[in-house]
Amino acid sequence: MENILTANDLTKKYKSDAVVNRINLQIPRGAVYGFLGPNGAGKTTTIRMLLGLIKPSHGSISVFGKDLRKNRIEALKEIGALVENPSYYGHLNAIENLEVYRVLRKAPKSKIKEVLEIVGLEKAAKKKVKEYSLGMKQRLGIAIALLGDPKLLILDEPTNGLDPQGILEIRMLIKALAKERGITIIVSSHLLSEIDQMATYVGIISKGRLIFQDRIEELRRFSSTSVSFTTSSPEETFKHIVSYGIQAYREEEKIMVEAEDEAIAQVISLLVRHGISIYRVEENKKSLEDIFLDLIKEEGINVQSTFTSRIS
């Protein structure tokens, strides 16, 4: 798959402190790439480098197949961005705000109506922006970013501080922009639950280092599934399972087993043969959130996957 953006050994140092440390990003065309990490991990610094707002201390960035350093102005014409809080004039309405940026972008006047419809603000177009909710302001910021018909849209924490309804609106908008308009989107967040619901690829950054990058389905492969048994005799259940050669451990009144389906079936048969009543058998799959936290905790874990060979 073709990459719309590639960063190699991207590094940003302030004095001797590496805020971003030799990361390699590959953003496939048409993807919603979730750039995930705790606050202070280096997400915004990375995004600022990708937009040419700050210079890397080391490394290179290629956008649309061209070196960003040599083709910055040309590349930025194809990129829309919303970094941190959107810039707007509170005393003006949405149309007037968009007109300011339309002139700067040299976009046709028809784009204002188009982008307002895309972000769902056409009915509030003549309302002063200072009267907008935070979610509406975020959507206006995205509308401004869309004025230039970008091929790549970069959104830094677009759902930060929003209420559940605002989060849902932004999430649906991002998915629609990728699916219906073919825009490649990089969206940063510290919330895995948000990335999980809209991203097709994910990169995880921790303390300035990229510790995972691949399809979001590949992240799920790190999950492990256990089965818990609730029975009439937890102690006897545990003894029988262990004596049968299957690993198990007790968690209060439950017996936890990590095994394949066939082994689970054998455990059930074993318990029934010994007259133990089985009250409940439950599958407990490690959540994506747990995997994320484990990766952050074990920052040095070798989980870099075969992402490069499979999408290049």
Buried (B, 14 or more C-beta within 10 A) or exposed (E): EEBBBBBBEBBBBEEEEBBBBBBBBBBBBBBBBBBBBBEEBBBBBBBBBBBBEEEBBBBEBBBBEEEBEEBBEEBBBBBBBBBEBBEBEEEBBBBBBBBBBBEEBEBEEEBBEBBBEBBBBBEBBEBBBEEBEEBBBBBBBBBBBBBBBBBBBBBBBBBBEBEEEBBBBBBEBBBBBBEEBEBBBBBBBBBBEBBBBBBBBBBBBBBBBBBBBBBBEBBBEBEEEBBBBBBEBBEBBBBBBBEEEBEBEEEEEBBBBBBEEEBBEBBBEBBEEEEBEBEEBEEBEBBBEBBBEBBBEEEEEEBEBEBBEEBE
